């Protein structure tokens, strides 16, 4: 017996969207057994609201914030549920300016969604930037349910990308003062960049950034 539109919506809401910030991808919906025609009717009726190509929000649900960033992350692997992806070593990790914004660090504008991906990944979005690099477990955390690079890694990534030094200093200082990282962790993370920034080693570069914060 075919499910009604109401039944399909209830199933998507409870089995997928409830644990995925109120969002569901079209791929996930079809894999869960939602008929294509029923899914299309739900979209046309406004029960599912398009957030990005192939990503929809269940109407009336709470706004988890950063919906466009979350949608962009879901688009990178639209079939796998978020709660499964965050446990994988092959997960895309929010990085650089996007990571700083999620933590509320500094004032760099995150007008492009940035992710570190461990394997070559394709995206058609012009507002998404991917960095092919593995982020080890000790360098990432969950923030609002999203895998995000930790503060010391953000500082190193931004320096590696030649971001404005004063902006990176602001992020580093705020991160240390909020207890999100330590001077030693920043020093270790930025050590490979020391010579580029005319510093003898990681601790010297960290001192340039942090001054008397320690």
Secondary structure by P-SEA (a helix, b strand, c coil): ccccaaaaaaaaaccccccccccccaaaaaaacccaaaaaaaaaaccbbbcccccccccccccccaaaaaaaaaaacccccaaaaaacccbbbbcaaaaaaaaccccccccbbbbbbccbbbbccccbbbbbccccccccccccccccccaaaaaaaaaaacccaaaaaaaaaaaaaaccccaaaaaaaacccccccccccaaaaaaaaccccc
